[in-house]
């Protein structure tokens, strides 16, 4: 699966990226994680509040740093 963390590089975006990376490492999930900081690319997902998390092309959450439980739920692990 492909996981994108959308955001301009703010603290919340970094925390979200790190939290997702931690969950993927802990669970051994097959996932590619990528930060997207380009505003034009972020706008393609119709996201106005960041951080946002996109899994396989679908926006799963936006506007807050997710908990580990939320991450596991959206990743299906």
C-alpha positions in Angstrom: 0.0 0.0 0.0 1.1 3.6 -0.6 0.7 6.1 2.3 1.1 9.8 1.6 1.3 12.4 4.4 0.2 15.7 2.9 1.4 18.9 4.5 3.8 21.8 4.1 6.4 20.4 6.5 4.9 21.8 9.7 5.4 20.2 13.1 2.0 18.3 13.0 2.9 17.0 9.5 6.3 15.7 10.8 4.6 14.1 13.9 2.1 12.4 11.6 4.7 11.0 9.3 6.8 9.7 12.3 3.7 8.1 13.9 2.8 6.3 10.7 6.3 5.2 10.2 6.4 3.8 13.7 3.2 1.9 13.3 4.3 0.4 10.0 7.6 -0.7 11.6 5.9 -2.2 14.6 3.2 -4.1 12.7 5.4 -5.1 9.7 2.8 -3.7 7.4 3.7 -3.7 3.7 3.6 0.1 3.1 5.5 2.8 1.3 5.3 6.1 3.2 6.0 9.4 1.4 5.8 13.0 2.5 4.1 15.4 0.0 5.0 19.0 0.7 4.2 20.5 -2.8 1.1 22.6 -2.5 -0.1 21.9 -6.0 0.1 18.1 -5.4 -1.7 18.5 -2.1 -4.5 20.4 -3.8 -5.1 17.5 -6.2 -6.5 15.7 -3.2 -8.9 18.6 -2.4 -7.4 18.9 1.1 -7.6 22.3 2.8 -6.4 21.3 6.3 -3.2 19.5 7.0 -1.8 17.1 7.9 -3.7 14.8 5.8 -3.2 11.1 5.2 -3.9 9.4 1.9 -3.9 5.6 1.6 -3.8 4.2 -1.9 -5.2 7.4 -3.4 -8.0 7.8 -0.9 -8.0 10.6 1.8 -8.4 8.9 5.1 -8.0 11.8 7.5 -7.1 15.4 7.6 -6.6 18.3 10.0 -5.0 16.5 13.0 -2.2 14.2 14.2 -3.7 10.7 14.4 -3.3 8.4 17.3 -1.7 5.0 16.9 -5.1 3.4 17.1 -6.4 5.7 14.3 -3.3 4.8 12.1 -3.8 1.1 12.6 -7.5 1.4 11.7 -6.8 3.4 8.4 -4.0 1.0 7.5 -6.0 -2.0 8.3 -3.5 -3.6 10.6 
